[in-house]
């Protein structure tokens, strides 16, 4: 298997998975614009051999299709999957006895290899000499978008307590000292945070190494949601087909010997500087906030080094296929970790973390009401207690016995099934004043928001309407109703002017903290009105856009709503602190002042790339 990006790109090109662009291309917005277009056309990986003002070539879209991901790991993926099967069911070794030797070899590859030297030490450079890739017009500077950030425990140094994560790295801009400092953006629930906390407790800096390149297995390992305390280097070795060579150092964490680049430095746990903005994977900018700083000591690179990068934005993007391969590898493990849970699907079109769909199983003995969700709620809480899944805002869960043939990936079918069964008076379960994704600005502050579980079981209680009711009358300021899917109605509402909202009290003494026009809309109807033919109603800024595609619906609705403040309904009530509605559920997915701006391309850069896409141009086939 590959030990450098040069080996990787040569093999991809030989097999028709990569194109070269030899014309000069600017790392400032141009490479990202080309990348987005090639990805959207399901094109190959792109090797930029002539990066403006830089001596290093760069490559993107390495993981830009499912076929290419499988090609990259064609000789090891099946064996890794067998190792996962053994973890799930050790007795399954009977099914793999013929491949026992390859499994044993793969097991040996999980142990990192201590070496004295490596290709990474062949040359040195400066931060400013690296490709300064800027993806979106309002980005705060150049970023490393495929980093492998490596840290070790100060209390228990060595690879066994190490963490390898893909945390955002800002190379330039803001208040960083050129060539001497880079920004480290890592969110809550990340492994490096444990090492940071240890440093705070000991009041000492801790060392961090940022690897870029090397075997693609290291890149994938950096995004794998492994259990805390399990080193990503073990997974990388199995997937790479060889032990990961690490050069031990007298001070600080080891260095990956086969990396294309390595940025070494020290993090002062008390030092924070503004980082961002950055166009992120929810389709908006993550705004400028204070994050840790890496004080750079050395930048190493191997001869023939190639700089890998990706471009994130509104999904689907290249990182979509990270999610797919992770699910393919780890999906069989979920039932062994979460008792009774049959599957969990993080919806990529909604930005991954905002929306989870799940199928569970009701196994409790039904003494009273067989349609009342019971164990599903236990399973939902278990899901929300698992690592990055805990950042979800919306979790919809169905009972397997009710939908035995439903595929979680068919999100539209999932919503139809749950909307035919849900009882909004019973099946809404909120968690307030809790954590959400750092990149999600729909909540009340950074990392702060709420969650709602919708758990439905039992027979269908309604059929779903696909036509607007005759004589539908909307309150002043609301217009242009559109059917997004059977049972789902989207309606344009007036612009939201108050980002905080107002305290309102419903006619039935329900105390809500919601935007004024949302309250007014809900109070305009009773449960007997025809609009309740649609169990889910969503208020939006542009109903034509939202109803144009299912992907638009998922993106707008679940990236722009905070359950505690933006979920209401017709005839709401609170009984023994349980919130429910007697009529339709109403979600407010309009833009609020607290929301981050959506990502928009630069028109001048788009025009320049258009020329490359003209007939006879180097990218005419793909753009």
C-alpha positions as CSV (number, residue, x, y, z in Angstrom):
1,X,0.0,0.0,0.0
2,X,0.9,3.7,-0.4
3,X,3.5,5.3,1.9
4,X,3.4,8.8,0.3
5,X,1.0,10.9,-1.7
6,X,3.4,10.7,-4.7
7,X,2.8,6.9,-4.7
8,X,-0.9,7.5,-4.3
9,X,-1.3,10.0,-7.1
10,X,0.9,8.0,-9.5
11,X,-1.3,4.9,-9.0
12,X,-4.6,6.9,-9.3
13,X,-3.4,8.5,-12.5
14,X,-2.3,5.2,-13.9
15,X,-5.7,3.8,-13.3
16,X,-7.7,6.8,-14.6
17,X,-8.7,8.2,-11.2
18,X,-6.6,11.5,-11.5
19,X,-6.0,14.4,-13.9
20,X,-3.2,16.9,-13.9
21,X,-3.6,20.6,-14.2
22,X,-0.3,22.1,-15.4
23,X,-1.6,25.6,-15.9
24,X,-0.8,28.0,-13.1
25,X,-3.7,28.1,-10.6
26,X,-4.0,30.4,-7.5
27,X,-4.5,28.7,-4.2
28,X,-6.6,31.7,-3.2
29,X,-10.1,30.6,-4.2
30,X,-9.3,29.3,-7.7
31,X,-8.3,25.8,-6.7
32,X,-11.3,25.4,-4.4
33,X,-13.7,26.6,-7.2
34,X,-12.2,24.0,-9.6
35,X,-12.4,21.3,-6.9
36,X,-16.1,22.0,-6.3
37,X,-17.0,21.8,-9.9
38,X,-15.0,18.6,-10.6
39,X,-16.6,17.0,-7.5
40,X,-20.1,18.0,-8.5
41,X,-19.5,16.4,-11.9
42,X,-18.3,13.2,-10.2
43,X,-14.9,13.8,-11.6
44,X,-11.4,12.4,-10.7
45,X,-8.8,13.5,-8.2
46,X,-7.0,16.7,-9.3
47,X,-3.3,17.2,-9.1
48,X,-2.3,20.9,-9.3
49,X,1.3,20.9,-10.5
50,X,1.7,24.6,-10.8
51,X,0.4,26.4,-7.7
52,X,0.9,30.1,-8.0
53,X,3.8,31.4,-5.8
54,X,4.5,27.9,-4.3
55,X,7.0,25.2,-5.1
56,X,4.8,22.3,-3.8
57,X,2.1,20.6,-5.9
58,X,-1.3,20.1,-4.4
59,X,-3.9,17.4,-4.8
60,X,-7.6,17.4,-4.0
61,X,-10.7,15.2,-4.5
62,X,-8.8,12.1,-3.4
63,X,-11.8,10.8,-1.6
64,X,-14.4,12.3,-4.0
65,X,-16.3,9.2,-5.0
66,X,-17.3,5.9,-3.3
67,X,-15.5,4.0,-6.1
68,X,-12.3,5.9,-5.6
69,X,-12.3,5.4,-1.8
70,X,-12.8,1.7,-2.4
71,X,-10.0,1.7,-5.0
72,X,-7.6,3.4,-2.5
73,X,-8.2,0.7,0.1
74,X,-8.9,-2.2,-2.3
75,X,-6.3,-4.5,-0.8
76,X,-7.1,-4.0,2.9
77,X,-10.8,-2.9,3.3
78,X,-12.2,-6.4,3.2
79,X,-9.7,-7.6,5.9
80,X,-10.5,-4.6,8.1
81,X,-14.2,-5.4,7.8
82,X,-13.5,-9.0,8.9
83,X,-11.6,-7.7,11.9
84,X,-14.7,-5.6,12.8
85,X,-16.9,-8.7,12.3
86,X,-14.7,-10.6,14.8
87,X,-15.1,-7.8,17.3
88,X,-18.9,-7.9,16.8
89,X,-19.1,-11.7,16.9
90,X,-15.9,-13.6,17.9
91,X,-17.6,-16.9,16.9
92,X,-17.6,-15.7,13.3
93,X,-13.9,-16.7,13.0
94,X,-15.4,-20.0,11.7
95,X,-16.6,-18.0,8.6
96,X,-13.1,-16.5,8.1
97,X,-10.8,-19.5,8.9
98,X,-9.5,-19.6,5.4
99,X,-8.3,-16.0,5.7
100,X,-6.8,-16.5,9.1
101,X,-3.3,-15.7,8.0
102,X,-4.3,-12.4,6.5
103,X,-6.3,-11.5,9.6
104,X,-3.3,-12.3,11.8
105,X,-1.1,-10.1,9.5
106,X,-3.6,-7.3,9.7
107,X,-3.7,-7.6,13.5
108,X,0.1,-7.2,13.5
109,X,-0.2,-4.1,11.3
110,X,-2.2,-2.4,14.1
111,X,1.0,-2.0,16.2
112,X,2.9,1.2,15.3
113,X,6.5,0.6,14.4
114,X,9.3,2.5,16.2
115,X,11.9,3.8,13.7
116,X,14.9,6.0,14.0
117,X,14.6,8.0,10.8
118,X,12.1,8.7,8.0
119,X,11.5,10.5,4.7
120,X,9.8,13.3,6.6
121,X,13.1,14.7,7.8
122,X,14.6,15.1,4.3
123,X,13.9,18.8,4.0
124,X,12.5,21.8,6.0
125,X,10.4,24.8,5.0
126,X,8.3,27.6,6.4
127,X,4.6,27.9,6.9
128,X,4.4,30.7,4.3
129,X,5.9,28.4,1.7
130,X,3.1,25.9,2.0
131,X,0.1,26.1,-0.4
132,X,-2.0,28.8,1.1
133,X,-5.4,27.3,0.2
134,X,-8.4,29.6,0.8
135,X,-11.7,28.1,0.0
136,X,-14.4,30.8,0.4
137,X,-14.3,34.6,0.0
138,X,-14.8,35.4,3.7
139,X,-12.4,32.9,5.1
140,X,-10.0,34.5,7.6
141,X,-6.9,33.1,6.0
142,X,-5.4,30.0,4.5
143,X,-6.3,26.6,6.2
144,X,-5.1,23.1,6.3
145,X,-8.2,21.1,5.4
146,X,-6.9,17.6,5.6
147,X,-4.6,17.7,8.7
148,X,-3.7,14.8,11.0
149,X,-3.2,16.5,14.4
150,X,-1.3,14.2,16.7
151,X,-0.9,14.6,20.4
152,X,0.0,12.4,23.3
153,X,-0.9,12.4,27.0
154,X,1.5,14.3,29.1
155,X,0.7,11.9,32.0
156,X,1.1,8.7,30.0
157,X,3.2,9.6,27.0
158,X,3.4,7.2,24.0
159,X,1.1,6.1,21.2
160,X,-1.3,4.1,23.4
161,X,-2.8,7.2,24.8
162,X,-2.4,9.3,21.7
163,X,-5.0,11.1,19.6
164,X,-5.0,11.6,15.9
165,X,-7.7,14.0,14.8
166,X,-8.7,16.1,11.9
167,X,-8.9,19.5,13.6
168,X,-9.0,22.7,11.6
169,X,-5.6,24.5,11.2
170,X,-5.4,28.1,10.2
171,X,-2.0,29.0,8.6
172,X,-2.3,32.7,8.1
173,X,-4.4,35.8,8.9
174,X,-5.9,37.3,12.0
175,X,-3.3,37.9,14.8
176,X,-1.0,35.0,14.1
177,X,2.6,35.8,13.8
178,X,3.7,34.8,10.2
179,X,5.6,31.5,10.1
180,X,5.6,31.3,13.9
181,X,2.0,30.6,14.9
182,X,-1.0,28.7,13.5
183,X,-4.5,28.3,14.8
184,X,-5.9,25.0,16.2
185,X,-9.7,24.7,16.1
186,X,-10.9,21.6,18.0
187,X,-14.4,21.2,19.2
188,X,-15.8,19.7,22.4
189,X,-15.9,15.9,22.6
190,X,-12.5,15.7,20.8
191,X,-9.6,13.5,22.0
192,X,-7.0,16.3,22.0
193,X,-9.2,18.2,24.5
194,X,-8.2,15.6,27.1
195,X,-4.6,16.3,26.5
196,X,-5.3,20.0,26.6
197,X,-7.0,19.7,30.0
198,X,-4.1,17.7,31.4
199,X,-1.8,20.6,30.3
200,X,-4.0,23.1,32.1
201,X,-4.0,21.0,35.2
202,X,-0.2,20.7,35.2
203,X,0.2,24.4,34.1
204,X,2.7,23.3,31.4
205,X,2.6,23.6,27.6
206,X,2.1,20.5,25.5
207,X,3.5,19.5,22.2
208,X,1.5,18.8,19.0
209,X,2.5,17.5,15.6
210,X,0.5,18.2,12.5
211,X,1.0,15.6,9.8
212,X,-0.2,16.2,6.2
213,X,-0.2,13.5,3.6
214,X,1.4,10.1,3.8
215,X,-0.8,7.1,3.3
216,X,-4.5,7.9,2.8
217,X,-5.2,5.5,5.6
218,X,-3.8,8.1,8.1
219,X,-6.2,10.7,6.8
220,X,-9.2,8.4,7.2
221,X,-8.0,7.3,10.6
222,X,-8.0,11.0,11.7
223,X,-11.8,11.2,11.2
224,X,-12.7,7.7,12.6
225,X,-15.0,7.9,15.6
226,X,-13.0,5.4,17.7
227,X,-13.6,4.8,21.4
228,X,-11.7,7.1,23.8
229,X,-8.4,5.6,24.7
230,X,-8.0,3.6,21.4
231,X,-5.3,5.0,19.3
232,X,-6.1,5.9,15.7
233,X,-2.7,4.6,14.7
234,X,-3.9,1.1,15.2
235,X,-6.8,1.5,12.7
236,X,-4.5,3.3,10.3
237,X,-2.0,0.4,10.3
238,X,-4.7,-2.1,9.5
239,X,-6.2,0.0,6.7
240,X,-2.7,0.9,5.3
241,X,-1.6,-2.7,5.2
242,X,1.6,-1.9,7.1
243,X,2.7,-0.8,10.6
244,X,2.7,3.0,10.9
245,X,6.3,4.1,11.3
246,X,6.8,6.6,14.1
247,X,10.0,8.3,15.0
248,X,10.3,8.7,18.8
249,X,11.7,12.0,20.2
250,X,13.3,12.8,23.5
251,X,10.7,15.6,24.0
252,X,7.2,15.6,22.8
253,X,5.1,13.2,20.7
254,X,6.5,11.0,17.9
255,X,6.6,12.0,14.3
256,X,5.0,10.0,11.5
257,X,8.0,9.0,9.4
258,X,6.1,8.7,6.1
259,X,4.2,12.0,6.2
260,X,4.6,14.4,3.3
261,X,4.7,17.3,5.8
262,X,4.9,17.8,9.5
263,X,4.4,21.0,11.5
264,X,5.9,20.7,15.0
265,X,5.1,23.0,17.8
266,X,3.9,23.7,21.3
267,X,0.5,24.7,22.6
268,X,0.3,27.0,25.6
269,X,-2.9,25.9,27.2
270,X,-3.7,29.4,28.5
271,X,-3.1,31.1,25.1
272,X,-6.0,31.8,22.9
273,X,-6.3,33.9,19.7
274,X,-9.1,34.6,17.2
275,X,-9.5,31.9,14.7
276,X,-11.8,32.0,11.5
277,X,-14.1,32.7,9.9
278,X,-14.1,29.6,7.8
279,X,-16.6,28.1,5.3
280,X,-17.6,24.9,7.0
281,X,-19.5,21.7,6.3
282,X,-22.9,22.9,7.4
283,X,-22.9,25.3,4.4
284,X,-22.3,28.4,6.4
285,X,-19.3,30.3,7.8
286,X,-18.1,29.3,11.3
287,X,-17.4,32.7,12.7
288,X,-14.3,34.1,14.4
289,X,-13.8,32.9,18.0
290,X,-10.8,32.4,20.3
291,X,-9.1,29.0,20.0
292,X,-5.7,27.5,21.0
293,X,-2.5,28.4,19.1
294,X,0.4,26.2,18.0
295,X,3.7,28.0,18.4
296,X,5.6,26.6,15.4
297,X,9.1,25.2,16.0
298,X,9.8,23.3,12.8
299,X,8.2,22.4,9.4
300,X,9.5,19.2,7.9
301,X,8.7,17.7,4.5
302,X,9.9,14.8,2.4
303,X,11.3,15.1,-1.1
304,X,8.6,15.1,-3.7
305,X,6.0,16.1,-1.1
306,X,2.5,16.8,-2.3
307,X,0.0,18.9,-0.3
308,X,-3.5,17.3,0.0
309,X,-6.5,19.5,0.6
310,X,-10.3,19.3,0.4
311,X,-13.1,21.9,0.2
312,X,-16.0,21.8,2.6
313,X,-19.3,23.5,2.2
314,X,-23.0,22.7,2.0
315,X,-23.2,18.9,1.6
316,X,-22.7,16.8,-0.4
317,X,-18.9,17.5,-0.6
318,X,-15.9,15.3,-0.6
319,X,-16.2,14.7,3.1
320,X,-19.5,13.0,2.4
321,X,-17.6,9.9,1.4
322,X,-15.7,10.0,4.6
323,X,-19.1,9.5,6.3
324,X,-20.1,6.8,3.9
325,X,-17.0,4.7,4.4
326,X,-17.0,5.2,8.2
327,X,-20.6,4.0,8.3
328,X,-19.7,1.0,6.1
329,X,-16.9,0.0,8.4
330,X,-18.5,0.8,11.8
331,X,-22.2,0.2,11.1
332,X,-22.1,-3.5,12.2
333,X,-20.7,-2.4,15.6
334,X,-23.6,-0.2,16.5
335,X,-25.9,-2.9,17.8
336,X,-23.1,-4.3,20.0
337,X,-22.5,-0.9,21.6
338,X,-26.1,0.3,21.7
339,X,-28.4,-2.4,22.9
340,X,-31.5,-2.7,20.9
341,X,-30.5,-0.1,18.3
342,X,-30.6,-1.6,14.8
343,X,-29.0,1.4,13.0
344,X,-28.2,5.1,13.1
345,X,-28.0,7.4,10.2
346,X,-26.4,10.9,10.4
347,X,-28.1,12.8,7.5
348,X,-25.4,14.3,5.3
349,X,-27.7,16.7,3.5
350,X,-28.6,18.3,6.9
351,X,-24.9,18.8,7.8
352,X,-24.5,15.5,9.6
353,X,-24.7,16.5,13.3
354,X,-28.1,18.4,13.2
355,X,-30.2,15.4,12.2
356,X,-30.0,11.7,13.2
357,X,-32.4,9.0,12.1
358,X,-32.5,5.7,13.9
359,X,-34.3,2.4,14.1
360,X,-34.7,0.7,17.5
361,X,-36.6,-2.2,19.0
362,X,-39.3,-2.2,21.6
363,X,-38.7,-5.3,23.8
364,X,-40.3,-4.2,27.0
365,X,-43.3,-6.3,28.1
366,X,-46.3,-4.1,27.2
367,X,-48.5,-4.2,30.3
368,X,-50.6,-1.2,29.3
369,X,-50.2,0.7,26.0
370,X,-48.5,-1.2,23.2
371,X,-48.3,2.0,21.1
372,X,-46.5,4.1,23.7
373,X,-42.7,4.4,23.0
374,X,-40.8,3.0,26.0
375,X,-37.5,1.3,25.2
376,X,-37.1,3.5,22.1
377,X,-36.6,6.4,24.6
378,X,-34.0,4.4,26.4
379,X,-32.2,3.7,23.1
380,X,-32.5,7.4,22.1
381,X,-30.8,8.5,25.2
382,X,-28.0,5.9,24.7
383,X,-27.5,7.3,21.1
384,X,-27.2,10.8,22.4
385,X,-24.7,9.7,24.9
386,X,-22.2,8.4,22.3
387,X,-19.3,10.6,21.4
388,X,-20.0,12.8,18.4
389,X,-23.6,11.6,18.2
390,X,-24.2,13.6,21.4
391,X,-24.0,16.8,19.3
392,X,-27.2,16.0,17.4
393,X,-30.1,18.4,17.7
394,X,-32.9,16.2,16.1
395,X,-33.2,12.5,16.6
396,X,-36.1,10.7,15.0
397,X,-36.4,7.0,16.0
398,X,-38.8,4.3,14.8
399,X,-39.6,0.7,16.0
400,X,-38.1,-2.0,13.7
401,X,-41.2,-4.2,14.1
402,X,-43.3,-1.4,12.5
403,X,-41.0,-0.8,9.6
404,X,-39.1,-4.1,9.0
405,X,-38.1,-3.2,5.4
406,X,-37.2,0.5,5.8
407,X,-33.7,1.6,4.9
408,X,-32.3,4.4,7.0
409,X,-30.6,5.9,4.0
410,X,-34.0,6.5,2.3
411,X,-34.6,9.6,4.4
412,X,-37.8,10.7,2.6
413,X,-39.4,7.3,3.2
414,X,-38.3,7.5,6.8
415,X,-40.1,10.8,7.3
416,X,-43.3,9.5,5.7
417,X,-43.3,6.5,8.1
418,X,-42.7,8.6,11.2
419,X,-45.3,11.3,10.2
420,X,-47.9,8.6,9.7
421,X,-47.3,7.2,13.3
422,X,-46.3,10.2,15.4
423,X,-48.5,11.6,18.1
424,X,-47.2,15.2,18.8
425,X,-49.0,15.2,22.1
426,X,-46.9,12.2,23.3
427,X,-43.8,11.7,21.2
428,X,-41.8,14.9,21.7
429,X,-39.0,14.8,24.3
430,X,-36.7,17.8,24.7
431,X,-33.3,18.4,26.3
432,X,-32.7,22.1,26.9
433,X,-29.6,24.1,27.8
434,X,-27.2,21.5,26.4
435,X,-24.4,21.1,23.9
436,X,-24.7,21.1,20.1
437,X,-22.1,21.3,17.3
438,X,-19.6,24.2,17.7
439,X,-20.2,25.0,14.0
440,X,-24.0,25.2,14.4
441,X,-25.2,28.8,15.1
442,X,-28.9,28.0,15.4
443,X,-28.6,27.8,19.2
444,X,-28.2,30.4,21.9
445,X,-24.4,30.5,21.8
446,X,-21.3,28.6,20.8
447,X,-21.8,24.9,21.7
448,X,-25.1,25.9,23.3
449,X,-28.5,24.8,22.2
450,X,-31.1,22.1,22.7
451,X,-32.2,18.7,21.4
452,X,-35.5,16.9,20.7
453,X,-36.2,13.2,20.3
454,X,-39.2,12.2,18.3
455,X,-39.9,8.5,19.1
456,X,-42.9,6.9,17.4
457,X,-44.1,3.3,17.5
458,X,-47.2,1.4,16.7
459,X,-49.7,1.4,13.8
460,X,-50.3,4.3,11.4
461,X,-52.7,6.8,12.9
462,X,-53.1,9.0,9.8
463,X,-52.7,9.2,6.0
464,X,-50.6,11.9,4.6
465,X,-52.0,14.6,2.3
466,X,-50.3,15.5,-1.0
467,X,-52.7,18.4,-1.9
468,X,-53.3,21.8,-0.4
469,X,-56.7,22.0,1.4
470,X,-59.3,24.0,-0.4
471,X,-59.8,27.5,1.1
472,X,-56.6,27.5,3.1
473,X,-56.3,30.9,4.7
474,X,-53.0,32.1,6.2
475,X,-52.3,34.9,8.7
476,X,-51.1,38.2,7.5
477,X,-47.5,38.1,6.4
478,X,-47.5,34.3,5.6
479,X,-47.9,33.2,2.0
480,X,-46.9,30.8,-0.8
481,X,-47.6,27.4,0.8
482,X,-45.8,24.5,-0.9
483,X,-45.9,20.8,-0.4
484,X,-42.4,19.5,0.1
485,X,-43.5,15.9,0.5
486,X,-46.6,14.1,1.6
487,X,-47.5,15.4,5.0
488,X,-45.0,18.3,4.9
489,X,-46.1,21.9,4.2
490,X,-43.6,24.8,3.9
491,X,-44.9,28.4,4.2
492,X,-43.1,31.7,3.7
493,X,-43.2,33.9,6.7
494,X,-42.1,37.5,7.4
495,X,-38.4,38.1,8.1
496,X,-37.4,37.4,11.7
497,X,-36.2,40.7,13.2
498,X,-35.5,39.6,16.8
499,X,-32.8,37.0,17.1
500,X,-33.5,36.4,20.8
501,X,-37.2,36.1,20.6
502,X,-39.8,37.2,23.0
503,X,-41.5,35.6,26.0
504,X,-45.1,34.8,25.1
505,X,-47.9,33.0,27.0
506,X,-50.4,31.0,25.0
507,X,-54.1,31.1,25.6
508,X,-53.8,27.9,27.5
509,X,-51.0,29.2,29.7
510,X,-48.2,27.5,27.8
511,X,-45.0,29.5,28.4
512,X,-42.9,29.6,25.3
513,X,-39.8,31.4,24.3
514,X,-40.3,31.8,20.6
515,X,-40.2,34.5,17.9
516,X,-43.4,36.7,17.9
517,X,-44.6,35.8,14.4
518,X,-44.2,32.1,15.1
519,X,-46.4,32.4,18.1
520,X,-48.9,34.5,16.0
521,X,-49.0,31.8,13.3
522,X,-49.6,29.0,15.7
523,X,-52.4,30.9,17.5
524,X,-54.2,31.5,14.2
525,X,-55.3,27.9,14.0
526,X,-57.0,25.2,16.0
527,X,-56.6,21.4,15.8
528,X,-59.9,21.3,13.8
529,X,-58.6,23.4,10.9
530,X,-57.8,21.8,7.6
531,X,-54.1,22.8,7.7
532,X,-53.7,19.9,10.2
533,X,-53.9,17.6,7.3
534,X,-50.1,18.2,7.3
535,X,-48.6,16.9,10.5
536,X,-45.4,18.9,9.9
537,X,-45.5,22.6,8.9
538,X,-42.3,24.6,8.4
539,X,-41.9,28.4,8.2
540,X,-39.2,29.4,5.8
541,X,-37.9,32.5,4.0
542,X,-38.3,31.1,0.5
543,X,-40.7,28.2,0.1
544,X,-40.0,27.8,-3.6
545,X,-36.4,27.1,-2.8
546,X,-37.1,24.7,0.1
547,X,-39.7,22.7,-1.8
548,X,-37.6,22.5,-5.0
549,X,-35.7,19.4,-3.6
550,X,-35.6,17.1,-0.6
551,X,-32.0,18.1,-0.1
552,X,-32.9,21.8,0.1
553,X,-35.6,20.9,2.7
554,X,-33.2,18.9,4.9
555,X,-30.5,21.6,4.7
556,X,-32.6,24.6,5.5
557,X,-34.8,23.1,8.1
558,X,-32.3,21.3,10.3
559,X,-29.4,23.8,10.1
560,X,-31.7,26.8,10.9
561,X,-33.7,25.5,13.8
562,X,-33.0,25.2,17.5
563,X,-35.6,22.8,19.0
564,X,-36.2,24.7,22.3
565,X,-36.9,28.1,20.6
566,X,-38.0,27.1,17.0
567,X,-40.4,24.2,17.6
568,X,-44.0,25.0,18.5
569,X,-47.3,23.9,17.1
570,X,-51.0,24.3,16.9
571,X,-52.7,24.1,20.3
572,X,-49.6,23.6,22.4
573,X,-49.7,22.4,26.0
574,X,-47.5,21.5,28.9
575,X,-48.5,18.7,31.2
576,X,-46.3,17.7,34.1
577,X,-43.4,19.5,32.3
578,X,-44.0,17.5,29.1
579,X,-44.4,19.7,26.0
580,X,-46.8,18.6,23.3
581,X,-49.2,19.9,20.7
582,X,-52.7,18.8,19.8
583,X,-52.5,19.9,16.2
584,X,-49.7,20.1,13.7
585,X,-46.1,20.6,14.7
586,X,-44.6,23.9,13.4
587,X,-40.9,24.5,12.9
588,X,-39.4,27.9,12.4
589,X,-36.6,27.5,9.9
590,X,-36.3,31.2,8.9
591,X,-33.0,33.0,9.1
592,X,-32.3,34.6,12.5
593,X,-29.8,37.4,13.3
594,X,-27.7,35.0,15.3
595,X,-27.2,32.7,12.3
596,X,-24.0,32.7,10.4
597,X,-24.0,33.7,6.7
598,X,-24.4,31.0,4.0
599,X,-21.5,30.3,1.7
600,X,-21.5,32.0,-1.7
601,X,-18.8,31.8,-4.4
602,X,-16.8,34.7,-5.7
603,X,-18.2,35.8,-9.1
604,X,-14.8,36.9,-10.5
605,X,-13.2,33.6,-9.6
606,X,-16.1,31.8,-11.1
607,X,-15.7,33.7,-14.3
608,X,-12.0,32.9,-14.4
609,X,-12.7,29.2,-13.9
610,X,-15.3,29.4,-16.6
611,X,-12.5,30.1,-19.1
612,X,-10.8,26.8,-18.0
613,X,-14.0,25.0,-18.7
614,X,-14.4,26.4,-22.2
615,X,-14.3,24.1,-25.2
616,X,-10.7,22.9,-25.6
617,X,-9.8,24.1,-22.1
618,X,-8.0,21.7,-19.7
619,X,-11.1,21.1,-17.6
620,X,-13.7,21.2,-20.4
621,X,-14.6,17.5,-19.7
622,X,-15.2,18.0,-16.0
623,X,-16.6,21.6,-15.5
